[in-house]
Amino acid sequence: MSLLNVKDVSYSYDGTVNVLLDVSFTVEEGTIVGLVGPNGSGKSTLIKNIFDLVRLQAGSIRIGGHEHARPEAKKLGMYLSSNDYLPEFLTAREYITMMGKLFGLDVDHDEAAGLFRKFSMDGRYDDLIEDYSHGMRKKTQLVSALVVRPPLAVIDETLNGIDLEALHFAEREFRRVRDEGRSILLCTHDFAVLERLADRTLFLDLGRVVYDEPTKDLVEEHGSLDAMVFDYLETFQR
């Protein structure tokens, strides 16, 4: 069953040049979908449209069958942005409590503290976020998603800046989330991660969908996702 349905979405910031042009794809329940593309390809604008952070100009977006701007849809999706701008005046406990309340969830703080330990942040759960490093803030974002466990998580470069051990643990947790029937749209430049995790990969360039195929098929055809992207860019001299 389709959890996220993006159909014929176009978007322009100035009314003349389309940042997105007739973008269509779906994210099925219980899947991990990779989102790749060079800078300026429209990935961030696409994510902003999904979460109603910019007004949809053309096309339609539905989450769980609901129009994306409806409260019912917004309760189903969680966005982990590429930056680490978290409320520094809160502790991680307070931040994750707040995130839980946004989704109508009473947070299991023992679970959250346990995830902090597994992410090598033992004893830091009640520290102010302002005292966290960049990597710790990224891990805090990941913990919030793993505790809240929304039907759809859109993870935008959140894996960048975390250590290798934490990355491997995050990958295990993402697989567990998928096994529970929840879905992840994972935007990352780490193509090896997608080769290990993603059921499908969506390649966006200049606002258009170039590829939307099973990851294993793309790897079989091109040798790797890295080769797929760079072969395409060289071919079209972008």
Residue frames as a rotation matrix with the C-alpha (Angstrom) as fourth column:
MET 1
0.575 0.818 0.000 0.00
0.818 -0.575 0.000 0.00
0.000 0.000 -1.000 0.00
SER 2
-0.134 -0.628 0.767 1.26
0.578 -0.678 -0.454 3.47
0.805 0.383 0.454 -0.89
LEU 3
0.114 0.088 -0.990 2.10
0.953 -0.293 0.083 5.59
-0.282 -0.952 -0.118 2.16
LEU 4
-0.140 -0.216 -0.966 3.48
-0.041 -0.974 0.224 8.62
-0.989 0.071 0.128 0.28
ASN 5
0.140 0.250 0.958 2.13
0.934 0.289 -0.212 9.48
-0.330 0.924 -0.193 -3.16
VAL 6
-0.219 -0.300 -0.928 3.72
-0.069 -0.944 0.322 12.37
-0.973 0.135 0.186 -5.06
LYS 7
0.058 0.364 0.930 2.05
0.880 0.422 -0.220 13.04
-0.472 0.830 -0.296 -8.41
ASP 8
0.190 0.018 0.982 3.01
0.859 -0.487 -0.157 15.57
0.475 0.873 -0.108 -11.11
VAL 9
0.670 0.007 -0.742 4.56
0.556 -0.667 0.496 18.04
-0.491 -0.745 -0.451 -8.66
SER 10
0.059 -0.639 0.767 6.15
0.776 -0.453 -0.438 21.14
0.627 0.621 0.470 -10.19
TYR 11
0.670 0.113 -0.734 7.58
0.638 -0.593 0.491 24.09
-0.379 -0.798 -0.469 -8.33
SER 12
0.042 -0.636 0.770 9.21
0.714 -0.520 -0.469 27.40
0.699 0.570 0.432 -9.24
TYR 13
-0.150 -0.174 -0.973 10.64
0.901 -0.428 -0.063 30.04
-0.406 -0.887 0.221 -6.92
ASP 14
-0.713 -0.213 -0.668 10.51
0.039 -0.963 0.266 32.86
-0.700 0.163 0.695 -9.47
GLY 15
0.292 0.945 -0.146 7.64
-0.208 -0.086 -0.974 31.82
-0.934 0.315 0.172 -11.70
THR 16
0.512 -0.148 -0.846 9.87
-0.856 -0.171 -0.488 31.08
-0.073 0.974 -0.215 -14.69
VAL 17
-0.339 -0.728 -0.595 12.43
-0.676 0.629 -0.384 28.34
0.654 0.273 -0.706 -13.93
ASN 18
0.742 0.663 -0.103 11.06
-0.444 0.600 0.665 25.08
0.503 -0.448 0.739 -12.57
VAL 19
-0.274 -0.760 0.589 13.01
-0.962 0.208 -0.178 23.67
0.013 -0.615 -0.788 -9.62
LEU 20
-0.602 0.210 0.770 10.73
0.010 0.967 -0.255 20.62
-0.798 -0.146 -0.584 -9.84
LEU 21
-0.423 0.447 -0.788 9.01
-0.903 -0.284 0.323 19.50
-0.079 0.848 0.524 -13.03
ASP 22
0.399 0.756 -0.519 6.27
-0.784 0.575 0.234 16.85
0.475 0.314 0.822 -13.05
VAL 23
-0.718 -0.692 0.072 7.84
-0.597 0.560 -0.574 14.80
0.357 -0.456 -0.816 -10.26
SER 24
0.497 0.867 0.023 5.93
-0.791 0.442 0.424 11.61
0.357 -0.228 0.906 -9.48
PHE 25
-0.553 -0.565 -0.612 6.82
-0.249 0.813 -0.526 8.69
0.795 -0.139 -0.591 -7.23
THR 26
0.663 0.735 0.140 5.48
-0.402 0.191 0.896 6.64
0.632 -0.650 0.422 -4.34
VAL 27
-0.664 -0.708 0.240 6.85
-0.628 0.354 -0.693 5.28
0.406 -0.611 -0.680 -1.09
GLU 28
0.156 0.733 -0.662 5.17
-0.158 0.680 0.716 2.03
0.975 -0.008 0.222 -0.13
GLU 29
0.719 0.150 0.678 4.56
-0.688 0.015 0.726 0.88
0.099 -0.989 0.114 3.42
GLY 30
0.753 -0.441 0.489 7.51
-0.001 0.742 0.671 -1.01
-0.658 -0.506 0.558 4.90
THR 31
0.624 -0.574 0.531 10.12
0.740 0.216 -0.637 0.26
0.251 0.790 0.559 2.46
ILE 32
0.200 -0.642 -0.740 13.28
0.280 -0.687 0.671 2.34
-0.939 -0.342 0.042 2.45
VAL 33
0.735 0.076 0.674 13.59
0.676 -0.172 -0.717 4.59
0.061 0.982 -0.178 -0.60
GLY 34
-0.214 -0.889 -0.404 16.82
0.762 -0.411 0.501 6.40
-0.611 -0.201 0.766 -1.39
LEU 35
0.905 0.413 0.102 16.76
0.396 -0.729 -0.558 9.93
-0.156 0.546 -0.823 -2.76
VAL 36
-0.074 -0.991 -0.109 19.90
0.674 -0.131 0.727 11.07
-0.735 -0.020 0.678 -4.59
GLY 37
0.688 0.194 0.699 20.90
0.687 -0.485 -0.541 13.89
0.234 0.853 -0.467 -6.88
PRO 38
-0.405 -0.899 0.165 23.55
0.809 -0.437 -0.394 16.59
0.426 -0.026 0.904 -7.27
ASN 39
-0.505 0.178 -0.844 23.30
0.498 -0.739 -0.454 19.95
-0.705 -0.650 0.285 -5.56
GLY 40
-0.639 0.338 -0.691 20.56
-0.580 -0.802 0.145 21.97
-0.505 0.493 0.708 -7.19
SER 41
-0.962 0.242 -0.128 18.64
0.089 0.719 0.690 18.90
0.259 0.652 -0.713 -8.32
GLY 42
-0.257 0.920 0.295 15.53
-0.560 -0.391 0.730 19.85
0.787 0.023 0.616 -6.33
LYS 43
-0.391 0.077 -0.917 15.78
0.494 0.858 -0.139 17.37
0.776 -0.508 -0.374 -3.45
SER 44
-0.896 0.001 -0.444 15.36
0.410 -0.385 -0.827 19.96
-0.172 -0.923 0.344 -0.68
THR 45
-0.713 0.679 -0.177 12.50
-0.702 -0.690 0.177 21.67
-0.002 0.250 0.968 -2.49
LEU 46
-0.271 0.595 -0.757 10.80
-0.212 0.730 0.649 18.32
0.939 0.336 -0.072 -2.94
ILE 47
-0.551 0.016 -0.835 11.04
0.723 0.510 -0.467 17.57
0.418 -0.860 -0.293 0.77
LYS 48
-0.948 0.211 -0.239 9.73
-0.047 -0.834 -0.549 21.05
-0.316 -0.509 0.800 1.64
ASN 49
-0.480 0.812 -0.333 6.74
-0.741 -0.171 0.650 20.41
0.470 0.559 0.683 -0.59
ILE 50
-0.346 0.331 -0.878 6.07
0.269 0.931 0.245 17.04
0.899 -0.151 -0.411 1.03
PHE 51
-0.454 0.088 -0.886 5.95
0.889 0.104 -0.445 18.63
0.053 -0.991 -0.126 4.48
ASP 52
0.506 0.784 0.359 4.00
0.778 -0.594 0.202 21.73
0.372 0.177 -0.911 3.38
LEU 53
0.025 -0.594 -0.804 6.92
0.718 -0.549 0.427 24.03
-0.695 -0.589 0.413 4.21
VAL 54
-0.883 -0.057 -0.465 6.31
-0.259 -0.768 0.586 25.74
-0.391 0.638 0.663 0.88
ARG 55
0.056 0.998 -0.023 2.93
-0.505 0.009 -0.863 26.06
-0.861 0.060 0.505 -0.78
LEU 56
-0.375 -0.114 0.920 2.27
0.532 0.786 0.314 23.37
-0.759 0.607 -0.234 -3.37
GLN 57
-0.463 0.119 -0.878 1.98
-0.541 -0.823 0.173 25.01
-0.702 0.555 0.446 -6.80
ALA 58
0.117 0.479 -0.870 1.10
-0.959 0.282 0.026 22.10
0.258 0.831 0.492 -9.06
GLY 59
-0.446 -0.220 -0.868 0.35
-0.191 0.970 -0.148 18.42
0.874 0.100 -0.475 -8.67
SER 60
0.640 0.680 0.358 -0.69
-0.556 0.089 0.826 16.53
0.530 -0.728 0.435 -5.56
ILE 61
-0.629 -0.759 -0.170 0.93
-0.352 0.473 -0.808 14.96
0.693 -0.448 -0.564 -2.50
ARG 62
0.563 0.811 0.155 -0.85
-0.580 0.255 0.774 12.50
0.589 -0.526 0.614 -0.24
ILE 63
-0.696 -0.713 0.089 0.41
-0.533 0.429 -0.730 10.85
0.482 -0.555 -0.678 2.93
GLY 64
-0.918 0.362 0.161 -1.54
0.155 0.702 -0.695 7.86
-0.365 -0.613 -0.701 4.19
GLY 65
-0.363 0.809 0.463 -4.30
0.918 0.225 0.325 8.78
0.159 0.543 -0.824 1.77
HIS 66
0.516 0.529 -0.674 -4.63
0.684 -0.728 -0.048 12.31
-0.516 -0.436 -0.737 3.18
GLU 67
0.708 -0.256 0.658 -3.83
0.342 -0.692 -0.636 15.53
0.618 0.675 -0.403 1.35
HIS 68
-0.051 -0.921 -0.387 -0.36
0.759 0.216 -0.614 16.49
0.649 -0.325 0.688 2.59
ALA 69
-0.655 -0.199 0.729 -1.39
-0.146 -0.913 -0.381 19.79
0.742 -0.356 0.569 4.21
ARG 70
0.447 0.893 0.057 -4.09
-0.310 0.095 0.946 18.18
0.839 -0.441 0.319 6.34
PRO 71
0.107 -0.379 0.919 -3.43
-0.994 -0.076 0.085 17.56
0.038 -0.922 -0.384 10.05
GLU 72
0.829 0.261 0.494 -4.12
-0.319 0.947 0.035 13.86
-0.459 -0.186 0.869 9.51
ALA 73
0.816 -0.578 -0.011 -1.24
0.249 0.369 -0.895 13.70
0.522 0.728 0.445 7.02
LYS 74
0.212 -0.789 0.577 1.16
-0.558 -0.582 -0.592 15.72
0.803 -0.197 -0.563 9.14
LYS 75
0.470 0.014 0.882 0.75
-0.841 0.312 0.443 13.29
-0.269 -0.950 0.159 12.03
LEU 76
0.957 -0.011 0.290 2.10
0.080 0.971 -0.226 10.49
-0.279 0.239 0.930 9.83
GLY 77
0.581 -0.760 0.293 5.40
0.550 0.101 -0.829 12.02
0.600 0.643 0.476 8.72
MET 78
0.787 -0.446 -0.426 8.54
0.220 -0.442 0.870 13.23
-0.576 -0.779 -0.250 10.49
TYR 79
0.812 -0.499 0.302 11.28
0.165 -0.301 -0.939 15.30
0.560 0.813 -0.162 8.86
LEU 80
0.548 -0.761 -0.348 14.90
0.520 -0.017 0.854 15.10
-0.655 -0.649 0.387 10.02
SER 81
0.990 -0.071 -0.124 16.54
-0.138 -0.706 -0.695 18.07
-0.038 0.705 -0.708 8.32
SER 82
0.550 -0.835 0.008 20.08
0.541 0.349 -0.765 18.25
0.636 0.425 0.644 6.99
ASN 83
-0.108 -0.595 0.797 21.09
-0.387 -0.713 -0.585 20.91
0.916 -0.372 -0.153 9.51
ASP 84
-0.377 -0.073 -0.923 21.57
0.706 0.623 -0.338 20.39
0.600 -0.779 -0.184 13.24
TYR 85
-0.688 0.182 0.703 19.48
-0.362 -0.925 -0.115 23.34
0.629 -0.333 0.702 14.39
LEU 86
-0.066 0.630 -0.774 17.96
0.705 0.578 0.410 21.99
0.706 -0.519 -0.482 17.58
PRO 87
0.688 0.373 0.622 16.64
-0.120 -0.787 0.605 24.08
0.716 -0.492 -0.496 20.50
GLU 88
-0.221 -0.954 -0.202 19.84
0.121 0.179 -0.976 24.58
0.968 -0.240 0.076 22.48
PHE 89
-0.460 0.093 0.883 18.01
-0.781 -0.516 -0.352 25.68
0.423 -0.851 0.310 25.63
LEU 90
0.688 0.712 0.142 16.49
-0.712 0.623 0.325 22.21
0.143 -0.325 0.935 26.01
THR 91
-0.361 -0.671 0.648 18.01
-0.630 0.688 0.361 18.97
-0.688 -0.278 -0.670 27.21
ALA 92
-0.853 0.048 -0.520 17.70
-0.400 0.580 0.710 15.95
0.335 0.813 -0.476 24.95
ARG 93
-0.775 0.608 -0.173 15.08
0.601 0.625 -0.498 14.56
-0.195 -0.490 -0.850 27.34
GLU 94
-0.226 0.699 -0.678 13.01
0.052 -0.687 -0.725 17.74
-0.973 -0.200 0.119 27.00
TYR 95
-0.513 -0.023 -0.858 13.46
-0.797 -0.357 0.486 17.85
-0.318 0.934 0.165 23.22
ILE 96
-0.918 0.149 -0.366 12.40
-0.058 0.866 0.497 14.24
0.391 0.478 -0.786 22.71
THR 97
-0.580 0.765 -0.281 9.47
0.580 0.146 -0.802 14.74
-0.572 -0.628 -0.528 25.10
MET 98
-0.243 0.449 -0.860 8.38
-0.436 -0.843 -0.317 17.69
-0.867 0.297 0.401 22.95
MET 99
-0.712 -0.065 -0.700 8.70
-0.694 0.223 0.685 15.65
0.111 0.973 -0.204 19.75
GLY 100
-0.906 0.403 -0.131 6.61
0.419 0.899 -0.129 12.90
0.066 -0.172 -0.983 21.30
LYS 101
-0.368 0.801 -0.472 3.87
0.302 -0.377 -0.876 15.35
-0.879 -0.465 -0.104 22.24
LEU 102
-0.460 0.156 -0.874 3.73
-0.748 -0.599 0.286 16.63
-0.479 0.785 0.392 18.66
PHE 103
-0.629 0.181 -0.756 2.83
-0.488 0.665 0.565 13.09
0.605 0.725 -0.330 17.61
GLY 104
0.355 0.867 0.349 0.57
-0.812 0.102 0.574 12.36
0.462 -0.487 0.741 20.59
LEU 105
0.400 -0.332 -0.854 3.08
0.209 0.941 -0.268 9.95
0.892 -0.072 0.445 22.13
ASP 106
0.870 -0.240 0.430 4.19
-0.478 -0.200 0.855 9.46
-0.119 -0.950 -0.289 25.72
VAL 107
0.305 -0.849 -0.432 7.91
-0.649 0.146 -0.746 8.94
0.696 0.508 -0.507 25.26
ASP 108
0.940 -0.184 -0.287 9.60
0.317 0.779 0.540 5.90
0.125 -0.599 0.791 26.77
HIS 109
0.706 -0.684 0.185 12.60
-0.684 -0.726 -0.074 7.68
0.185 -0.074 -0.980 28.28
ASP 110
0.326 -0.596 0.734 14.27
-0.306 0.668 0.678 4.41
-0.894 -0.446 0.035 29.25
GLU 111
0.594 -0.061 0.802 14.23
0.697 0.536 -0.476 3.46
-0.401 0.842 0.361 25.58
ALA 112
0.917 -0.227 0.327 15.55
0.026 -0.785 -0.619 6.88
0.397 0.576 -0.714 24.57
ALA 113
0.544 -0.752 0.373 18.35
-0.786 -0.300 0.541 6.77
-0.294 -0.587 -0.754 27.15
GLY 114
0.370 -0.372 0.851 19.20
0.156 0.928 0.337 3.26
-0.916 0.008 0.402 25.96
LEU 115
0.771 -0.075 0.633 19.51
0.634 -0.005 -0.773 4.54
0.061 0.997 0.043 22.40
PHE 116
0.817 -0.532 0.222 21.78
-0.534 -0.844 -0.058 7.31
0.218 -0.072 -0.973 23.67
ARG 117
0.347 -0.705 0.618 24.02
-0.458 0.447 0.768 4.62
-0.818 -0.550 -0.168 25.17
LYS 118
0.413 -0.142 0.899 24.05
0.603 0.783 -0.153 2.67
-0.682 0.606 0.409 21.93
PHE 119
0.798 -0.139 0.586 24.95
0.425 -0.559 -0.712 5.85
0.427 0.817 -0.387 20.05
SER 120
-0.121 -0.939 -0.321 27.93
0.904 0.029 -0.427 6.33
0.411 -0.342 0.845 22.45
MET 121
-0.336 0.075 0.939 26.27
-0.180 -0.984 0.014 9.19
0.924 -0.164 0.344 24.33
ASP 122
0.138 0.368 -0.919 25.84
0.753 0.564 0.339 7.49
0.644 -0.739 -0.199 27.69
GLY 123
-0.173 -0.148 -0.974 25.10
0.928 -0.356 -0.110 9.95
-0.330 -0.923 0.199 30.49
ARG 124
-0.961 -0.266 -0.076 24.32
0.220 -0.901 0.375 12.86
-0.168 0.344 0.924 28.13
TYR 125
-0.392 0.884 0.255 20.54
0.806 0.196 0.559 12.49
0.444 0.425 -0.789 27.90
ASP 126
0.582 0.646 -0.495 19.89
0.811 -0.509 0.288 15.21
-0.066 -0.569 -0.820 30.48
ASP 127
-0.444 -0.768 -0.462 22.57
0.610 -0.636 0.472 17.62
-0.656 -0.073 0.751 29.24
LEU 128
0.362 0.526 -0.770 21.69
-0.174 -0.773 -0.610 20.80
-0.916 0.355 -0.189 27.39
ILE 129
0.723 -0.014 0.691 21.79
0.635 0.408 -0.656 20.49
-0.272 0.913 0.304 23.62
GLU 130
0.919 -0.393 0.031 23.96
-0.354 -0.857 -0.375 23.60
0.175 0.334 -0.926 23.45
ASP 131
0.229 -0.869 0.439 26.78
-0.777 0.109 0.620 21.46
-0.587 -0.483 -0.650 24.89
TYR 132
0.556 0.050 0.830 26.48
0.263 0.936 -0.233 18.82
-0.789 0.347 0.507 22.17
SER 133
-0.635 -0.748 -0.194 28.85
-0.103 -0.166 0.981 18.46
-0.766 0.643 0.028 19.23
HIS 134
-0.321 0.468 -0.823 27.57
-0.944 -0.228 0.238 18.42
-0.077 0.853 0.515 15.65
GLY 135
-0.680 -0.005 -0.734 27.61
-0.270 0.931 0.244 14.62
0.682 0.364 -0.634 15.63
MET 136
-0.907 0.354 -0.227 25.72
0.362 0.386 -0.848 14.39
-0.212 -0.852 -0.479 18.92
ARG 137
-0.425 0.785 -0.450 23.00
-0.556 -0.619 -0.554 16.67
-0.714 0.015 0.700 17.61
LYS 138
-0.364 0.246 -0.898 22.65
-0.840 0.331 0.431 14.48
0.403 0.911 0.087 14.54
LYS 139
-0.841 0.010 -0.540 22.36
0.161 0.959 -0.232 11.42
0.516 -0.282 -0.809 16.75
THR 140
-0.785 0.595 -0.171 19.73
0.033 -0.234 -0.972 13.17
-0.618 -0.769 0.164 18.88
GLN 141
-0.266 0.680 -0.683 17.68
-0.940 -0.339 0.030 13.74
-0.211 0.651 0.729 15.74
LEU 142
-0.483 0.027 -0.875 17.97
-0.455 0.846 0.277 10.06
0.748 0.532 -0.396 14.90
VAL 143
-0.957 0.136 -0.257 17.00
0.289 0.550 -0.784 9.00
0.035 -0.824 -0.565 18.42
SER 144
-0.572 0.793 -0.209 13.90
-0.506 -0.542 -0.671 11.20
-0.645 -0.277 0.712 18.25
ALA 145
-0.115 0.521 -0.846 12.78
-0.958 0.169 0.234 9.42
0.265 0.836 0.480 15.08
LEU 146
-0.611 -0.196 -0.767 13.57
-0.137 0.980 -0.142 5.98
0.779 0.018 -0.626 16.48
VAL 147
-0.940 0.318 -0.122 11.56
0.171 0.132 -0.976 6.70
-0.294 -0.939 -0.179 19.63
VAL 148
-0.343 0.855 -0.390 8.58
-0.671 -0.513 -0.535 8.35
-0.658 0.078 0.749 17.92
ARG 149
-0.812 -0.091 0.576 8.61
0.232 0.856 0.462 5.81
-0.535 0.509 -0.674 15.05
PRO 150
-0.087 0.801 -0.592 6.27
-0.637 -0.502 -0.586 7.63
-0.766 0.326 0.554 12.65
PRO 151
0.641 0.365 0.675 4.84
0.247 0.735 -0.631 5.73
-0.727 0.571 0.381 9.69
LEU 152
0.677 -0.433 0.595 7.03
0.611 -0.121 -0.783 7.88
0.411 0.893 0.183 7.41
ALA 153
0.509 -0.610 -0.607 10.43
0.272 -0.555 0.786 9.38
-0.816 -0.566 -0.116 8.27
VAL 154
0.855 -0.322 0.406 12.19
0.325 -0.276 -0.904 11.61
0.404 0.905 -0.131 5.78
ILE 155
0.600 -0.737 -0.311 15.88
0.420 -0.040 0.907 11.70
-0.681 -0.675 0.286 6.68
ASP 156
0.938 -0.192 0.290 17.84
0.153 -0.520 -0.840 14.42
0.312 0.832 -0.459 4.87
GLU 157
0.189 -0.977 0.101 21.63
-0.028 -0.108 -0.994 13.95
0.982 0.185 -0.047 5.22
THR 158
0.738 0.140 0.660 21.21
-0.630 -0.210 0.748 13.31
0.243 -0.968 -0.067 8.96
LEU 159
0.909 -0.417 -0.016 23.71
0.404 0.871 0.280 10.46
-0.103 -0.261 0.960 8.76
ASN 160
0.300 -0.830 0.471 26.47
0.356 -0.360 -0.862 12.87
0.885 0.426 0.188 7.75
GLY 161
-0.035 -0.427 0.903 28.74
-0.610 -0.707 -0.358 13.75
0.792 -0.563 -0.236 10.66
ILE 162
0.723 0.229 0.651 28.14
-0.672 0.450 0.588 10.67
-0.159 -0.863 0.479 12.79
ASP 163
-0.286 -0.935 0.212 30.85
-0.869 0.346 0.353 8.13
-0.403 -0.084 -0.911 13.54
LEU 164
-0.535 -0.015 -0.845 31.12
-0.647 0.651 0.398 4.76
0.543 0.759 -0.358 11.79
GLU 165
-0.960 0.181 -0.215 29.89
0.273 0.779 -0.564 2.72
0.065 -0.600 -0.798 14.76
ALA 166
-0.481 0.820 -0.310 26.82
-0.146 -0.424 -0.894 4.96
-0.865 -0.384 0.324 15.08
LEU 167
-0.310 0.330 -0.892 26.18
-0.946 -0.197 0.256 4.65
-0.091 0.923 0.373 11.34
HIS 168
-0.776 -0.018 -0.630 26.15
-0.205 0.952 0.226 0.87
0.596 0.305 -0.743 11.49
PHE 169
-0.828 0.526 -0.196 23.80
0.396 0.300 -0.868 0.95
-0.397 -0.796 -0.457 14.49
ALA 170
-0.360 0.707 -0.609 21.50
-0.567 -0.684 -0.459 3.39
-0.741 0.180 0.647 12.67
GLU 171
-0.524 0.128 -0.842 21.39
-0.777 0.333 0.534 1.07
0.349 0.934 -0.075 9.67
ARG 172
-0.908 0.195 -0.372 20.32
0.296 0.926 -0.236 -1.84
0.298 -0.324 -0.898 11.89
GLU 173
-0.615 0.701 -0.362 17.60
0.213 -0.295 -0.931 0.32
-0.760 -0.650 0.032 13.42
PHE 174
-0.401 0.457 -0.794 16.37
-0.840 -0.528 0.120 1.45
-0.365 0.715 0.596 10.01
ARG 175
-0.735 0.126 -0.666 15.99
-0.307 0.814 0.493 -2.17
0.604 0.567 -0.560 8.95
ARG 176
-0.829 0.449 -0.333 14.00
0.541 0.494 -0.681 -2.84
-0.141 -0.745 -0.652 12.14
VAL 177
-0.486 0.653 -0.581 11.75
-0.335 -0.753 -0.566 0.15
-0.807 -0.081 0.585 11.37
ARG 178
-0.484 0.263 -0.834 11.15
-0.855 0.059 0.515 -1.26
0.185 0.963 0.196 7.89
ASP 179
-0.856 0.120 -0.503 10.38
0.121 0.992 0.032 -4.70
0.503 -0.034 -0.864 9.30
GLU 180
-0.709 0.623 -0.331 7.70
0.360 -0.083 -0.929 -3.07
-0.606 -0.778 -0.165 11.46
GLY 181
0.014 0.740 0.672 5.97
0.994 0.064 -0.091 -1.83
-0.110 0.669 -0.735 8.31
ARG 182
0.628 0.110 -0.771 7.15
0.187 -0.982 0.012 1.78
-0.756 -0.152 -0.637 8.59
SER 183
0.628 -0.305 0.716 8.87
0.763 0.061 -0.643 3.65
0.152 0.951 0.271 5.79
ILE 184
0.205 -0.662 -0.721 11.90
0.316 -0.653 0.689 5.86
-0.926 -0.369 0.075 5.29
LEU 185
0.883 -0.143 0.446 12.76
0.381 -0.334 -0.862 8.29
0.272 0.932 -0.240 2.51
LEU 186
0.520 -0.792 -0.319 16.53
0.494 -0.025 0.869 8.55
-0.696 -0.610 0.378 2.91
CYS 187
0.944 -0.241 0.226 18.35
0.037 -0.601 -0.799 11.42
0.328 0.762 -0.558 1.24
THR 188
0.610 -0.792 0.031 22.12
-0.029 0.016 0.999 10.95
-0.792 -0.611 -0.013 1.37
HIS 189
0.555 -0.553 -0.621 25.32
-0.818 -0.228 -0.528 11.30
0.151 0.801 -0.579 -0.66
ASP 190
-0.454 -0.674 0.583 26.60
-0.749 0.643 0.161 8.09
-0.483 -0.364 -0.796 0.92
PHE 191
0.113 0.552 -0.826 25.63
-0.935 0.340 0.098 5.77
0.335 0.762 0.555 -1.90
ALA 192
-0.705 -0.418 -0.572 27.12
-0.223 0.897 -0.381 2.73
0.673 -0.141 -0.726 -0.16
VAL 193
-0.839 0.478 0.262 24.55
-0.264 0.063 -0.962 3.16
-0.477 -0.876 0.073 2.62
LEU 194
0.059 0.913 -0.403 21.75
-0.904 -0.122 -0.409 3.13
-0.423 0.388 0.819 0.06
GLU 195
-0.177 -0.177 -0.968 23.17
-0.709 0.705 0.001 0.05
0.682 0.687 -0.250 -1.63
ARG 196
-0.949 -0.201 -0.243 22.96
0.022 0.726 -0.687 -1.71
0.315 -0.657 -0.685 1.73
LEU 197
-0.789 0.600 -0.132 19.57
0.101 -0.086 -0.991 -0.35
-0.607 -0.795 0.008 2.80
ALA 198
-0.408 0.692 -0.595 17.37
-0.705 -0.653 -0.276 1.05
-0.580 0.307 0.755 0.06
ASP 199
-0.050 0.511 0.858 14.71
0.391 0.800 -0.454 -1.08
-0.919 0.313 -0.240 -1.60
ARG 200
0.551 0.199 0.810 14.40
0.829 -0.244 -0.504 1.54
0.098 0.949 -0.300 -4.34
THR 201
-0.393 -0.674 -0.626 16.44
0.612 -0.700 0.369 4.56
-0.686 -0.237 0.687 -5.34
LEU 202
0.736 0.626 0.257 15.06
0.651 -0.549 -0.525 7.76
-0.187 0.554 -0.811 -6.81
PHE 203
-0.424 -0.905 -0.041 17.56
0.802 -0.396 0.448 9.86
-0.422 0.157 0.893 -8.78
LEU 204
0.726 0.671 -0.152 16.58
0.577 -0.714 -0.397 13.49
-0.375 0.201 -0.905 -9.26
ASP 205
-0.498 -0.866 -0.041 18.39
0.725 -0.442 0.528 15.95
-0.476 0.233 0.848 -11.53
LEU 206
-0.995 0.081 0.051 17.36
-0.047 -0.878 0.477 19.46
0.083 0.472 0.877 -12.57
GLY 207
-0.526 0.831 0.179 13.98
-0.738 -0.342 -0.582 18.87
-0.423 -0.438 0.793 -10.98
ARG 208
0.296 0.612 -0.733 13.17
-0.877 0.479 0.047 15.74
0.380 0.629 0.678 -12.99
VAL 209
0.490 -0.093 0.867 13.09
-0.442 0.831 0.338 12.07
-0.752 -0.549 0.366 -12.04
VAL 210
-0.111 -0.641 -0.760 15.92
-0.991 0.125 0.039 10.38
0.069 0.757 -0.649 -13.94
TYR 211
-0.588 -0.055 -0.807 15.67
-0.104 0.995 0.008 6.93
0.802 0.088 -0.591 -12.37
ASP 212
-0.114 0.522 0.846 13.16
-0.989 0.019 -0.145 5.33
-0.092 -0.853 0.514 -10.00
GLU 213
0.333 0.095 -0.938 14.02
-0.464 0.882 -0.076 1.65
0.821 0.461 0.338 -9.84
PRO 214
0.989 -0.060 -0.132 14.90
0.142 0.596 0.791 -1.11
0.032 -0.801 0.598 -7.38
THR 215
0.569 -0.822 0.000 18.35
-0.735 -0.509 0.448 -0.38
-0.368 -0.255 -0.894 -6.00
LYS 216
0.049 -0.570 0.820 19.63
-0.013 0.821 0.571 -3.86
-0.999 -0.039 0.033 -6.79
ASP 217
0.615 0.225 0.756 18.64
0.716 0.243 -0.655 -3.40
-0.331 0.943 -0.012 -10.45
LEU 218
0.959 -0.282 0.032 20.46
-0.251 -0.895 -0.368 -0.07
0.132 0.345 -0.929 -10.68
VAL 219
0.277 -0.896 0.347 23.58
-0.696 0.062 0.715 -1.57
-0.663 -0.440 -0.606 -9.10
GLU 220
0.186 -0.163 0.969 23.43
0.398 0.914 0.077 -4.58
-0.898 0.371 0.235 -11.41
GLU 221
0.810 0.224 0.542 23.11
0.583 -0.209 -0.785 -2.34
-0.063 0.952 -0.300 -14.48
HIS 222
0.827 -0.423 0.371 25.69
-0.240 -0.861 -0.448 0.34
0.509 0.282 -0.814 -13.56
GLY 223
-0.055 -0.870 -0.490 28.01
0.366 0.439 -0.820 -1.44
0.929 -0.224 0.295 -11.12
SER 224
-0.580 -0.045 -0.813 27.20
0.803 -0.201 -0.562 0.96
-0.138 -0.979 0.153 -8.27
LEU 225
0.593 0.793 -0.141 24.97
0.774 -0.610 -0.171 3.92
-0.222 -0.008 -0.975 -7.49
ASP 226
0.162 -0.647 -0.745 28.05
0.048 -0.749 0.661 6.11
-0.986 -0.143 -0.090 -7.60
ALA 227
-0.809 -0.486 0.331 28.75
0.299 0.146 0.943 4.99
-0.506 0.862 0.027 -11.15
MET 228
-0.061 0.882 0.467 25.09
0.997 0.077 -0.015 5.48
-0.049 0.465 -0.884 -12.12
VAL 229
0.684 0.363 -0.632 25.11
0.448 -0.893 -0.028 9.11
-0.575 -0.265 -0.774 -11.00
PHE 230
0.003 -0.784 -0.621 28.47
-0.213 -0.607 0.765 10.09
-0.977 0.130 -0.169 -12.45
ASP 231
-0.702 -0.154 0.695 27.93
0.582 0.439 0.685 8.25
-0.411 0.885 -0.218 -15.73
TYR 232
0.310 0.900 0.305 24.69
0.947 -0.265 -0.181 10.17
-0.082 0.345 -0.935 -16.15
LEU 233
0.673 -0.050 -0.738 26.25
0.165 -0.962 0.216 13.52
-0.721 -0.268 -0.639 -15.27
GLU 234
-0.431 -0.891 -0.140 29.18
-0.052 -0.130 0.990 12.96
-0.901 0.434 0.010 -17.65
THR 235
-0.464 0.313 0.828 26.87
0.841 0.450 0.301 11.84
-0.279 0.836 -0.472 -20.44
PHE 236
0.519 0.765 0.382 24.79
0.830 -0.557 -0.012 14.99
0.204 0.324 -0.924 -20.22
GLN 237
-0.408 -0.832 0.377 27.78
0.703 -0.549 -0.452 17.20
0.583 0.081 0.808 -19.35
ARG 238
0.680 0.729 0.073 25.94
0.472 -0.512 0.718 18.75
0.561 -0.454 -0.692 -16.47
